[in-house]
Amino acid sequence: MMEDQWTIAKYNPQWRTLFLETAARLRASLGDIALRIDHIGSTSIRGLDAKPVIDIQISVSRLEDLPRFKSGMEQLGFVFREENPDRTKRYFREAPGTRRTHIHVRQAGSFSEQVNLLFRDYLRQHPEDCLRYSSEKRRLMKLYKHDRIRYVEGKGPIVWDIIHKAHLWSQDIGWSPGITDA
């Protein structure tokens, strides 16, 4: 049975396993087209409560090469979401009736690719901000359980606050993305 995916769940170590299984299939299908395959989002941060949706970021050399990676994604059952308004990525979702998975294909070295990795890495090293973020997500879920747009918009202030802290932290430590997760 799939867990309710429009809720904030306690951290589940199984999320890492789910990522690794999917990432292995993606790596086998995409080969070196995928420069990086990373577990991002709240499920990638040990101890952080999250919506139980696995977010995967695939970094490619050029977003314009959509045909090079789209067919491999579709062969695995992922559905290209052409209507996605975010032009910094190409977005794929799970096939209907399967476990919720969001795949964000981004251009290697782009701001959107880097900020997602930095946000993740910062939260992995700063449990106090994880707790603060988790509390805010739970508060917003109570307020906007039936309004996803307002829930997502409501996270904006804390996300930008954490990104600001992560930026300062990155300068202090000389952060750069580590090796790819898969």
N, C-alpha and C positions, 0 to 999 in steps of 0.2 A: 504494500500500500504506500502510495506517495504521501509525503507529509504535506500539510497545508502550507502553500507557498506564499500566501498573502498574510503573513504573520511575522512577528519577530520571535525567533526561536533561540534557545540557549545554544551556545557554541557546540558543534558536533564534530568530533575528530573524523567522522566518516566523510565529511565534506572534502577533505584532502584526498582521500581514496577515490571519491567520485571524480574529482578533478584529474587525478593521475590516470585513471582508466580512460577518460575522454581524451585527455591530452595525448596518450599513446596512440589512440586511433587517429587523431588529427595529424600527429607527426608521421605516421605510416602513410597516410593519404597525401599529405602536402609535401613531405620531404623538405628540401632546402628552400622551397618557396617561403616557408615559415622561418623567418630569421630567429624569432623568439616565440615561445608559447608559454604564457604566464598565467598563473592563478591570481586574479585581482578581486577587488571588491571585499565586502565584509566577511564572506566565507573563507577568505584566504588568510585571515588574521586570527591566530590561535587565541581563544578566550573571548572573542568578540561575538556578542549576540547579533543575529542577522536574519534577514529573510533567507530561507533555505534554497536559494537560487545560486547555482555555480556560475560565476562570471569568469570568462576566459578571454585573455587578450592575445591576439596573434599579430605579430609585427611582420610586415612585408616591406620590400624595398619600394614598391610603388602601388598606391591605391588604384591607380588607373589600370593596373593589370588584373582587374576583376575576373576576367575569364580564366586566368591562370589558377586562381584559387577557388573560384565559385563552384566549378564542377566537382572538385575533390570534396568540398564541404557538402554539397548536395548528395553525393554518393554515400556519405555517412548519415544522411537523413536530416541534415540541417537545412532550414528554409531561409533563403535570402529575403530580407525585409527591405525592399527597395524604397518603400515609403518613409523610411527613417529620416527625419529632418536633419540629423547631425551629419554634416558633410565632412567631418574629420575622421569618419570611420565608415566601414561597411559592416552592416549588422546582420547577424544570423541568429535564428532561434531554433529550438527543438522542434521536431515534427509533432504535430498534434497528437495528444494522448501519451506522450513520453515525458520523462522528468524535465522540469524547467531548467534550461541552460541558455545563457546569453553569451554569444561570441562576438567580440568587438575586434574587427580587423583594422589595425591602424598602421600608418606609415612609420617605419623605424626612424627614430630620432625626432619625431614630431612632438610638439608640446603636449598634445593629448596622450600620446603614448607615455611620455616621461612622467607627467603629473600623476597618472594612475599608478605607476610603479613607485614613485616617491611617496605618495599618500599611503600606500600599502606598507612600504618599508618603515616609514615614520611610525605608523600605528603599531607595527610589530615590536618596536623598541620603546614605546611610550604607553604603558598600561593605564596611566591616569587619564590620558586622552581617549583611550579605548573605552574606559568606563564612562566618561563624559559623553562620548558619541553614542554608546549603547543606551544610556539613559535617555538621551534626546530622541533617539529612534523609537524607543518604547513610548515616550510621551506623545510623540507625533502619531504613532500608530493608534493610540487610544482616541486621539482627536479626529483623525482622518481615516479611520478603518475603511470607510466606503468611498474615499476620494483619493485615488492614487496620485493625481496631479498635485493636490495640495500637500500630500505627504512628502512627495519628492521636492517640491518647492520649499517646504518647511525645513528640510535638511540643509538648504543653501547656506545660511549663516554659520552653522557649526562646521560644515565642510570647508568653507573658505577660511575660517579661523584656523582649522587644522592645517590646511594647505600653507597658510602664512607661517605657522610654526615650523612646518616641515621644510619650507624654503630656508628659513634661518638655520635650522638643524643641518640641512644639506651643505650650507656654506661652512658651518663649523667643522663638519667631519669630512668634507670633500666628497660627498655622496656621488656615486654613479650606480647605474643598475648593475646588479650582480649577474651571474650567469643565468641563462634562461631556465625556467622550471622544468621544461620538457624538450 
